[in-house]
Amino acid sequence: MLEFTKYLDLDSNAKWTPLILEPEEGFAREHIHSNKITCLISPCSSQRYGDQYNRSWSINNFAELIKYLINLENLQIIMTGGNSPTEQLYSKELDALFGNKILNLIGKTSIREMAALIKHSDFIISPDSGPAHIATIMGKPVIGLYAMSNPKRSGPYNSDKWLINKYDQALKVFMDKSPTEVKFGQKIKQPEAMDLIETRDIIEKVERLTNHQS
């Protein structure tokens, strides 16, 4: 992706910072512990084109992951997201499981406050979502969760080595196709495809990231 920028002598890794004012900076400082590695989890995908297909990893899967993460030394976990019914369901269920072991800010931030949290976090775990794209333009590592859409088309382009990419496998399982047999923007409409992503896939990426940052 962005190979054309090389021919234009442009920096494809340039970082762009959205306008974040002092109130939002203060909001982030209030919630983020500067002496810890901060993992931001945005559990829900955006719902594009009005379709009904949920491209999010399941609540049960996130619960299994968070059970592991809360036991990591020196790691702060913040959940973020909007006010959609799906996001509120994730918020309610995960909050009931983990309480004050994680900071749940789903539905409690403005876009700028969310951007400030991303700016001051160390990395983000997310399916295809707005926060993942904000993190990308800020140069933050994104552990992106992809199975229903091709991350080469819409993924966090600065985080290839951190992606969990099950798209090719999902094509084979659910459509009996290879990437060369479908159009570049082909989507998989079975939400079960996201279950091809296993907790251990993400744990491996988290361990590499936190070891690098500690």
C-alpha positions in Angstrom: 0.0 0.0 0.0 1.1 3.6 -0.7 4.0 2.3 -3.0 3.2 5.2 -5.3 4.5 7.7 -2.7 8.0 6.4 -3.3 7.9 7.6 -6.9 6.6 11.0 -5.8 9.4 11.3 -3.2 6.8 11.4 -0.4 7.1 9.9 3.1 4.5 7.2 3.3 5.2 6.9 7.1 4.4 10.5 7.9 2.4 11.1 11.1 -0.6 13.3 11.3 -2.0 14.6 14.5 -5.7 15.6 14.6 -6.4 18.9 16.4 -6.4 18.1 20.1 -6.8 21.0 22.4 -5.7 21.4 26.1 -9.1 20.2 27.5 -8.7 16.9 25.6 -5.0 16.7 26.6 -6.0 17.1 30.2 -8.7 14.4 29.8 -6.1 12.0 28.5 -3.6 12.8 31.3 -6.3 12.3 33.9 -7.0 8.8 32.7 -3.6 7.5 31.5 -0.9 6.4 33.9 2.4 7.8 32.5 4.4 5.2 34.4 2.6 2.2 32.7 2.3 0.8 29.2 -1.2 1.7 28.1 -3.2 -0.7 25.9 -6.3 0.8 24.3 -9.0 -1.6 23.3 -11.6 -0.5 20.8 -13.6 -3.8 20.6 -16.2 -2.9 17.9 -15.9 -2.4 14.2 -17.6 0.3 12.3 -20.7 -0.8 10.5 -20.1 0.3 6.9 -22.6 0.8 4.1 -25.6 0.1 6.4 -24.9 -3.6 6.4 -25.8 -5.9 9.3 -22.6 -7.8 9.4 -20.7 -7.4 12.6 -17.0 -7.4 11.9 -16.1 -7.3 15.5 -14.4 -10.0 17.5 -16.8 -11.6 20.0 -17.4 -10.5 23.6 -16.3 -14.0 24.8 -13.1 -13.7 22.8 -12.3 -10.3 24.2 -13.1 -11.6 27.7 -10.5 -14.4 27.3 -7.9 -11.9 26.0 -8.6 -9.4 28.9 -8.2 -12.1 31.5 -4.7 -12.5 30.2 -3.9 -8.8 29.9 -4.9 -7.8 33.4 -2.2 -10.1 34.7 0.6 -8.5 32.8 2.8 -6.4 34.9 2.8 -2.6 34.4 0.0 -2.7 31.8 -3.0 -0.4 31.9 -6.1 -1.4 29.9 -8.6 1.2 28.6 -11.6 0.4 26.5 -13.0 3.0 24.2 -15.7 3.3 21.6 -19.0 5.0 20.7 -22.6 4.8 21.7 -24.0 2.3 19.2 -26.2 -0.6 20.6 -23.4 -3.1 19.8 -20.8 -1.0 21.6 -23.0 -0.6 24.6 -23.6 -4.3 24.8 -19.8 -4.9 24.7 -19.4 -2.3 27.4 -22.0 -3.8 29.7 -20.8 -7.4 29.4 -17.1 -6.7 29.8 -17.6 -4.2 32.6 -19.6 -6.8 34.5 -16.7 -9.3 34.1 -13.8 -7.0 34.9 -15.1 -3.9 36.8 -12.3 -1.7 38.0 -9.6 -4.0 36.6 -10.0 -2.1 33.4 -11.0 1.5 32.6 -14.2 1.5 30.6 -14.7 4.7 28.6 -16.9 3.2 25.9 -19.5 5.9 25.1 -17.9 8.4 27.4 -15.6 10.4 25.2 -15.9 12.9 22.4 -14.0 12.2 19.2 -11.2 14.6 20.3 -11.0 13.0 23.7 -10.7 9.6 22.1 -8.0 10.9 19.8 -6.1 12.3 22.8 -6.3 8.9 24.5 -4.9 7.3 21.4 -2.2 9.9 21.2 -1.0 9.1 24.8 -1.5 5.3 24.6 1.2 2.9 23.6 -0.8 0.7 21.3 -4.3 -0.2 20.3 -6.2 -3.5 19.8 -9.1 -3.2 17.4 -10.9 -4.6 14.4 -11.5 -2.3 11.4 -12.7 0.8 13.1 -12.3 4.6 13.3 -10.0 4.5 16.4 -7.7 2.1 14.5 -7.4 4.6 11.6 -6.8 7.5 14.0 -4.0 5.5 15.6 -2.6 4.8 12.2 -2.3 8.4 11.2 -0.7 9.1 14.6 1.9 6.4 14.1 0.7 4.2 16.9 1.1 0.4 16.6 -2.3 -1.2 15.9 -2.9 -4.9 16.6 -5.6 -5.0 13.9 -8.1 -7.9 13.8 -9.0 -8.8 10.2 -10.9 -11.7 8.7 -13.9 -10.4 7.0 -12.2 -7.7 4.9 -8.7 -7.4 3.3 -6.3 -5.4 5.5 -4.3 -4.7 2.4 -7.2 -2.6 1.3 -8.4 -0.9 4.5 -6.0 -1.9 7.3 -3.6 0.1 9.4 -0.8 0.6 6.8 2.0 1.3 9.3 1.3 -1.8 11.4 1.7 -4.7 9.0 3.9 -6.6 11.5 1.3 -6.3 14.2 -1.8 -7.3 12.1 -3.8 -10.5 12.8 -4.7 -11.3 9.2 -7.0 -14.2 8.7 -8.6 -12.9 5.5 -7.0 -15.5 3.1 -8.0 -18.3 5.5 -11.5 -17.0 5.7 -11.8 -16.8 1.9 -10.9 -20.5 1.7 -13.2 -21.6 4.6 -16.3 -19.5 3.8 -16.1 -19.0 0.0 -13.7 -21.7 -1.2 -11.7 -19.1 -3.0 -8.1 -17.8 -2.9 -7.3 -14.0 -3.0 -6.5 -14.3 -6.7 -10.0 -15.6 -7.4 -11.9 -12.6 -5.9 -12.0 -8.9 -6.5 -9.6 -6.8 -4.4 -12.4 -5.4 -2.2 -14.2 -8.7 -1.6 -15.8 -8.9 1.8 -16.8 -12.0 3.7 -20.3 -11.7 5.1 -20.1 -14.5 7.7 -19.4 -13.0 11.2 -18.1 -16.4 12.2 -15.0 -15.6 10.1 -13.8 -13.4 13.0 -13.5 -16.6 15.2 -10.6 -17.7 13.1 -8.6 -15.1 15.1 -7.4 -16.8 18.2 -6.5 -15.3 21.6 -3.0 -16.6 21.4 -2.5 -14.8 18.1 -3.1 -11.5 19.8 -1.1 -12.4 23.0 1.9 -13.1 20.8 1.7 -9.6 19.4 1.1 -8.0 22.8 4.1 -9.7 24.3 6.4 -8.6 21.5 5.1 -5.0 21.8 5.3 -4.7 25.5 8.7 -6.3 25.7 9.9 -3.8 23.1 8.4 -0.9 25.0 9.2 -1.8 28.6 
